[in-house]
Amino acid sequence: MRSLRARLLLVSALVLAGFFALTGVALDQAFRRSAEGALHERLQGHLYALLAASDLNANNRLELPVELPEPRFNTVASGLVAEVRDAQGATVWRSRSALGVTFKEAAVPQIGERVYTEITNGQTAERLMLSFTTRWETGGRQSRQYVFHVAERLDVYAAQIQQFRHSLFVWLAVATLLLLAIQALILRWVLSPLRRLAQDLSEMEAGRAQALHGRYPAEIQPLADNLNALMANARTHLQRYRDALGNLAHSLKTPLAVLRASVEAGTPAQELRSVVQEQLQRMNEIVEYRLQRAAAAGRTVLGAPMPVAPAAQKILGALDKVYAGKSVHAEIDIAPEVMFRGDAGDLLEIVGNLTDNAYKWARSQVRVHAHNDPAGGTGWEFTLRVEDDGPGIAPDQVERVRERGARADASTPGHGLGIAVVQEMAELYGGELVISRSPLGGAAVEVRL
């Protein structure tokens, strides 16, 4: 496939060639009409000169001087010839230059009419003849009719046309090549940022650079910024997956070591069963936590924002069924235009974990609020706040419930992973999780991204 530069040059060449071809044809036609008009005017001038030099003699016959003011009429083979005939077609007078020239195709126009005739020699026009009929009044109130013929060779006219065509198309060709060269230089300069971008991408592909560091024009800079963001996002995700696998392997070492030690120590069956159940439960919590953390996608650079209200309504509808026995009244304060820019699974995970905790601890009321902060506001793009009217979280327990597996009340069912998972996701999105007291009397958990 041709490059952009080759395509633009090809299109420019075709456009310029078509434009200059039409221009050349138009100029050629204009010059031809101008030269033809000039030839007609010259013939008319010679005709008027002949009419002015003509007069009737004593015998009432038309005569012209032997030597005419136009020297070409007096020179044989000069290319300019003239002849006068009477009404019967008999030749009355011929110029000296007309020696050996015949006027077989001479027209006989009406009195006062001018007629131009091309005299051909085989297939090509040899001369252009102007014929004019006039009437002379004699002394006896009689009139005589004469036809004047003036002809000039077309070789000079054709040579002018040919010379003009040659000069015109040579200059048009030079102009086309010059403009194409200028266009090539302009394209090279205009497309240089794209070449630099391609070189920077090659450097990244070869591992010699981690990002596009150059400054590009306004039309290309957003592309470079998005590519950098995508590469950084991919590296972050890859590192997070590696860390998650390493942390999972490291976290499973302790339960496995306890199981191995219990088996090697010959622990009684009943006690061994209790140890196995305890360690399996711990391993299950570790795996669940690590999988939830690894599944968090984080901010997607080119992803479209999604509305928050439908996701919150869907989750609260499901929790109403799960906790139907508690008769919890949930209040949603989320405008339809509130958007979350990230992965849909992350949004469901954050809203689901926080609202599940709120339902779990609430006595009868839960409130969910979300909003987007305008630019220049608090600096947080998205804020989600979940409140309940439960017992709340004591200030000395706030940091503890952020830890994996920690629960404010061990008697309440659960793994103690919800707050920790949300904490991890908030950090993944460059945000924070704030736990405070709700006006409802319980806990207020706020995620700011």
Secondary structure, DSSP 8 states (H G I E B T S, - for coil): ---HHHHHHHHHHHHHHHHHHHHHHHHHHHHHHHHHHHHHHHHHHHHHHHHHH-EE-TTS-EE--SS-SSGGGGSTTSSEEEEEEETTS-EEEE-GGGTT---TT-----BT-EEEEEEEETTEEEEEEEEEEEEEE-TTS-EEEEEEEEEEESHHHHHHHHHHHHHHHHHHHHHHHHHHHHHHHHHHHHTHHHHHHHHHHHHHHTTS-SS--S---TTTHHHHHHHHHHHHHHHHHHHHHHHHHHHHHHHHHHHHHHHHHHHHTT--HHHHHHHHHHHHHHHHHHHHHHHHHHH-----SS---EESHHHHHHHHHHHHHHTGGGT-EEEEEE-TT-EE-S-HHHHHHHHHHHHHHHHHH-SSEEEEEEEE--TTSSS-SEEEEEEESSS---GGGHHHHTSTT--S-TTS-S-S-HHHHHHHHHHHTT-EEEEEE-TTSSEEEEEE-
